[in-house]
Amino acid sequence: MKDLKRAILKAFVIYFFGLTITVSLLEEVSSGVISPQFPEEYRLIIMPICALLQIVSIGLFSFLFYRSLDQKITKKSQQLAKDQSTLFANIAHDLKTPLTSITGFSKALCEDIVEPEETKEVSAIIYQKSVVANELLDLMFHYTKLNSADYQLNKQPEDISYLLKETAADNYDLIEEREIELVLDLPEEPLVYRIDKREMKRVFSNLMINACKHNPPGTKLLIAIRQEKGSPVIVFADNGTPIPATERERMFEPFVSENETERNFNGSGLGLAITKTIVEKHGFTIELRQDNDEYQKKFVIRLAE
């Protein structure tokens, strides 16, 4: 929507200045006609023509502006509809796997095909697959809500450094389970920004979980706050599995690929898309870097001034 607003503003400025210049030129011509040196018989003919040309110019510029807006809005609407269709198609695709398992194992239980000693194991599989399906639906709902025009963040002054420590503590069990070496390089002094605490905590948690789930045991995960060009940045860096070059530019798009191997870098396919949406709603930016140092990849959040 921001792109559409910028395009509309740009078109308005162009047409406004074009109309202003045209009307000003016609007014200059009219002023010249009114001068006493100009013959009366020509004045009576040219003045109405200039007035008519002004009216035609206003009408023409208004029509062109309307056509430009209509084309931009139509193009944006078509893109949104296409994105929505893709989103729902991919969600249906990802839901099919757990739902197929739930249906098959449930049918086996109902028809007494499962051996008594396997009942507990099959029930656990059904539960696990239902949790996966429910989590995907929750992500879809949250992503849709974040992208709605009327969604507003609940911003309050918060210490980002403390929030990072708090989120790391919340995910410590997963970090230990995955044998991730966590390195926190955070300042002792508060770094206070107006943020939606719940949503930014989701961002930090998504990036930590992403690093834990898609890297091998022993991976080093650095969470740090740095200064770059006079602005603070939050860095989530690890030395784990590199991201394929074909995926780097599209990491933050929902469901970037139907290929399951590639999609594994995005988990559900919505986590990083949600992360980017939340970050940008705060007026911040996020990017993926591949620097030539000890870390294979870095997610860098640049905070607004």
Contacts in CASP RR format, 6 or more apart in sequence:
PFRMAT RR
TARGET T0000
AUTHOR 0000-0000-0000
METHOD contacts of the structure
MODEL  1
MKDLKRAILKAFVIYFFGLTITVSLLEEVSSGVISPQFPEEYRLIIMPIC
ALLQIVSIGLFSFLFYRSLDQKITKKSQQLAKDQSTLFANIAHDLKTPLT
SITGFSKALCEDIVEPEETKEVSAIIYQKSVVANELLDLMFHYTKLNSAD
YQLNKQPEDISYLLKETAADNYDLIEEREIELVLDLPEEPLVYRIDKREM
KRVFSNLMINACKHNPPGTKLLIAIRQEKGSPVIVFADNGTPIPATERER
MFEPFVSENETERNFNGSGLGLAITKTIVEKHGFTIELRQDNDEYQKKFV
IRLAE
1 76 0 8 1.000
1 149 0 8 1.000
3 76 0 8 1.000
4 72 0 8 1.000
4 73 0 8 1.000
4 76 0 8 1.000
7 72 0 8 1.000
8 69 0 8 1.000
8 72 0 8 1.000
11 65 0 8 1.000
11 68 0 8 1.000
11 69 0 8 1.000
11 72 0 8 1.000
12 65 0 8 1.000
15 61 0 8 1.000
15 64 0 8 1.000
15 65 0 8 1.000
15 68 0 8 1.000
18 61 0 8 1.000
19 57 0 8 1.000
19 58 0 8 1.000
19 61 0 8 1.000
22 57 0 8 1.000
22 61 0 8 1.000
23 54 0 8 1.000
23 57 0 8 1.000
23 58 0 8 1.000
26 50 0 8 1.000
26 53 0 8 1.000
26 54 0 8 1.000
26 57 0 8 1.000
27 50 0 8 1.000
27 54 0 8 1.000
29 46 0 8 1.000
29 50 0 8 1.000
30 46 0 8 1.000
30 47 0 8 1.000
30 50 0 8 1.000
30 51 0 8 1.000
32 38 0 8 1.000
33 42 0 8 1.000
33 43 0 8 1.000
33 46 0 8 1.000
33 47 0 8 1.000
33 50 0 8 1.000
34 43 0 8 1.000
34 47 0 8 1.000
86 254 0 8 1.000
86 255 0 8 1.000
87 140 0 8 1.000
87 143 0 8 1.000
87 254 0 8 1.000
87 255 0 8 1.000
90 254 0 8 1.000
90 255 0 8 1.000
90 258 0 8 1.000
90 269 0 8 1.000
91 136 0 8 1.000
91 137 0 8 1.000
91 140 0 8 1.000
91 255 0 8 1.000
93 258 0 8 1.000
94 136 0 8 1.000
94 255 0 8 1.000
94 268 0 8 1.000
94 269 0 8 1.000
95 133 0 8 1.000
95 136 0 8 1.000
95 137 0 8 1.000
98 129 0 8 1.000
98 130 0 8 1.000
98 132 0 8 1.000
98 133 0 8 1.000
98 136 0 8 1.000
99 129 0 8 1.000
99 133 0 8 1.000
101 125 0 8 1.000
101 126 0 8 1.000
101 129 0 8 1.000
102 126 0 8 1.000
102 129 0 8 1.000
102 130 0 8 1.000
102 133 0 8 1.000
105 114 0 8 1.000
105 122 0 8 1.000
105 125 0 8 1.000
105 126 0 8 1.000
105 129 0 8 1.000
106 126 0 8 1.000
107 113 0 8 1.000
108 114 0 8 1.000
108 122 0 8 1.000
109 119 0 8 1.000
109 122 0 8 1.000
109 123 0 8 1.000
109 126 0 8 1.000
114 122 0 8 1.000
135 268 0 8 1.000
136 268 0 8 1.000
136 270 0 8 1.000
139 268 0 8 1.000
139 270 0 8 1.000
139 271 0 8 1.000
139 274 0 8 1.000
140 270 0 8 1.000
142 274 0 8 1.000
143 254 0 8 1.000
143 270 0 8 1.000
143 273 0 8 1.000
143 274 0 8 1.000
143 277 0 8 1.000
145 151 0 8 1.000
146 274 0 8 1.000
146 277 0 8 1.000
146 278 0 8 1.000
146 281 0 8 1.000
147 277 0 8 1.000
151 281 0 8 1.000
153 195 0 8 1.000
153 196 0 8 1.000
153 199 0 8 1.000
153 281 0 8 1.000
153 282 0 8 1.000
154 196 0 8 1.000
154 197 0 8 1.000
154 198 0 8 1.000
155 194 0 8 1.000
155 195 0 8 1.000
155 196 0 8 1.000
155 282 0 8 1.000
156 194 0 8 1.000
156 195 0 8 1.000
156 196 0 8 1.000
156 197 0 8 1.000
157 192 0 8 1.000
157 193 0 8 1.000
157 194 0 8 1.000
158 192 0 8 1.000
158 193 0 8 1.000
158 194 0 8 1.000
158 195 0 8 1.000
158 197 0 8 1.000
158 200 0 8 1.000
159 190 0 8 1.000
159 191 0 8 1.000
159 192 0 8 1.000
160 191 0 8 1.000
160 192 0 8 1.000
160 193 0 8 1.000
160 195 0 8 1.000
160 200 0 8 1.000
160 225 0 8 1.000
160 234 0 8 1.000
160 303 0 8 1.000
161 186 0 8 1.000
161 187 0 8 1.000
161 188 0 8 1.000
161 189 0 8 1.000
161 190 0 8 1.000
161 191 0 8 1.000
161 225 0 8 1.000
162 190 0 8 1.000
163 197 0 8 1.000
163 200 0 8 1.000
163 201 0 8 1.000
163 204 0 8 1.000
164 184 0 8 1.000
164 186 0 8 1.000
164 204 0 8 1.000
164 223 0 8 1.000
164 225 0 8 1.000
164 234 0 8 1.000
165 184 0 8 1.000
165 186 0 8 1.000
166 201 0 8 1.000
167 201 0 8 1.000
167 204 0 8 1.000
167 205 0 8 1.000
167 208 0 8 1.000
168 175 0 8 1.000
168 182 0 8 1.000
168 184 0 8 1.000
168 208 0 8 1.000
168 223 0 8 1.000
170 205 0 8 1.000
171 205 0 8 1.000
171 208 0 8 1.000
171 209 0 8 1.000
171 212 0 8 1.000
172 182 0 8 1.000
174 208 0 8 1.000
174 209 0 8 1.000
174 212 0 8 1.000
175 182 0 8 1.000
175 208 0 8 1.000
175 212 0 8 1.000
175 221 0 8 1.000
178 212 0 8 1.000
178 213 0 8 1.000
178 215 0 8 1.000
178 217 0 8 1.000
179 217 0 8 1.000
179 218 0 8 1.000
180 211 0 8 1.000
180 212 0 8 1.000
180 215 0 8 1.000
180 217 0 8 1.000
180 218 0 8 1.000
180 219 0 8 1.000
180 220 0 8 1.000
180 221 0 8 1.000
181 218 0 8 1.000
181 219 0 8 1.000
181 220 0 8 1.000
181 221 0 8 1.000
182 221 0 8 1.000
182 223 0 8 1.000
183 220 0 8 1.000
183 221 0 8 1.000
183 222 0 8 1.000
183 223 0 8 1.000
183 224 0 8 1.000
184 223 0 8 1.000
184 224 0 8 1.000
185 222 0 8 1.000
185 223 0 8 1.000
185 224 0 8 1.000
185 225 0 8 1.000
186 223 0 8 1.000
186 224 0 8 1.000
186 225 0 8 1.000
187 225 0 8 1.000
191 225 0 8 1.000
191 232 0 8 1.000
193 303 0 8 1.000
193 304 0 8 1.000
195 282 0 8 1.000
196 278 0 8 1.000
196 282 0 8 1.000
199 278 0 8 1.000
199 281 0 8 1.000
199 282 0 8 1.000
200 278 0 8 1.000
200 282 0 8 1.000
202 274 0 8 1.000
202 275 0 8 1.000
202 278 0 8 1.000
203 275 0 8 1.000
203 278 0 8 1.000
203 279 0 8 1.000
203 301 0 8 1.000
206 271 0 8 1.000
206 272 0 8 1.000
206 274 0 8 1.000
206 275 0 8 1.000
207 236 0 8 1.000
207 275 0 8 1.000
207 299 0 8 1.000
208 221 0 8 1.000
208 223 0 8 1.000
208 236 0 8 1.000
210 267 0 8 1.000
210 271 0 8 1.000
210 272 0 8 1.000
211 219 0 8 1.000
211 221 0 8 1.000
211 236 0 8 1.000
211 238 0 8 1.000
212 221 0 8 1.000
213 267 0 8 1.000
214 241 0 8 1.000
214 264 0 8 1.000
214 265 0 8 1.000
214 267 0 8 1.000
215 221 0 8 1.000
215 238 0 8 1.000
215 240 0 8 1.000
215 241 0 8 1.000
216 240 0 8 1.000
216 241 0 8 1.000
219 238 0 8 1.000
219 239 0 8 1.000
219 240 0 8 1.000
220 238 0 8 1.000
220 239 0 8 1.000
220 240 0 8 1.000
220 294 0 8 1.000
220 295 0 8 1.000
221 236 0 8 1.000
221 237 0 8 1.000
221 238 0 8 1.000
222 235 0 8 1.000
222 236 0 8 1.000
222 237 0 8 1.000
222 238 0 8 1.000
222 295 0 8 1.000
223 234 0 8 1.000
223 235 0 8 1.000
223 236 0 8 1.000
224 234 0 8 1.000
224 235 0 8 1.000
224 237 0 8 1.000
225 232 0 8 1.000
225 233 0 8 1.000
225 234 0 8 1.000
225 235 0 8 1.000
226 232 0 8 1.000
226 233 0 8 1.000
226 235 0 8 1.000
227 233 0 8 1.000
228 302 0 8 1.000
231 302 0 8 1.000
231 303 0 8 1.000
231 305 0 8 1.000
232 303 0 8 1.000
233 300 0 8 1.000
233 301 0 8 1.000
233 302 0 8 1.000
233 303 0 8 1.000
234 300 0 8 1.000
234 301 0 8 1.000
234 303 0 8 1.000
235 298 0 8 1.000
235 299 0 8 1.000
235 300 0 8 1.000
235 301 0 8 1.000
236 298 0 8 1.000
236 299 0 8 1.000
236 300 0 8 1.000
237 295 0 8 1.000
237 297 0 8 1.000
237 298 0 8 1.000
237 299 0 8 1.000
238 295 0 8 1.000
238 296 0 8 1.000
238 297 0 8 1.000
239 294 0 8 1.000
239 295 0 8 1.000
239 296 0 8 1.000
240 296 0 8 1.000
240 297 0 8 1.000
241 296 0 8 1.000
242 290 0 8 1.000
242 296 0 8 1.000
242 297 0 8 1.000
243 251 0 8 1.000
243 265 0 8 1.000
243 288 0 8 1.000
243 290 0 8 1.000
243 296 0 8 1.000
243 297 0 8 1.000
244 262 0 8 1.000
244 265 0 8 1.000
246 262 0 8 1.000
247 256 0 8 1.000
247 257 0 8 1.000
247 262 0 8 1.000
247 265 0 8 1.000
248 288 0 8 1.000
248 290 0 8 1.000
250 256 0 8 1.000
251 265 0 8 1.000
251 266 0 8 1.000
251 272 0 8 1.000
251 288 0 8 1.000
252 272 0 8 1.000
252 273 0 8 1.000
252 275 0 8 1.000
252 276 0 8 1.000
252 286 0 8 1.000
252 288 0 8 1.000
253 273 0 8 1.000
254 269 0 8 1.000
254 270 0 8 1.000
254 273 0 8 1.000
255 263 0 8 1.000
255 266 0 8 1.000
255 269 0 8 1.000
255 270 0 8 1.000
256 262 0 8 1.000
256 263 0 8 1.000
256 266 0 8 1.000
256 269 0 8 1.000
257 263 0 8 1.000
263 269 0 8 1.000
266 272 0 8 1.000
275 286 0 8 1.000
276 286 0 8 1.000
279 285 0 8 1.000
279 286 0 8 1.000
279 301 0 8 1.000
280 286 0 8 1.000
282 304 0 8 1.000
283 304 0 8 1.000
284 301 0 8 1.000
284 302 0 8 1.000
284 303 0 8 1.000
284 304 0 8 1.000
285 301 0 8 1.000
285 302 0 8 1.000
286 299 0 8 1.000
286 300 0 8 1.000
286 301 0 8 1.000
286 302 0 8 1.000
287 299 0 8 1.000
287 300 0 8 1.000
287 302 0 8 1.000
288 297 0 8 1.000
288 298 0 8 1.000
288 299 0 8 1.000
288 300 0 8 1.000
289 297 0 8 1.000
289 298 0 8 1.000
289 299 0 8 1.000
289 300 0 8 1.000
290 296 0 8 1.000
290 297 0 8 1.000
290 298 0 8 1.000
291 298 0 8 1.000
END
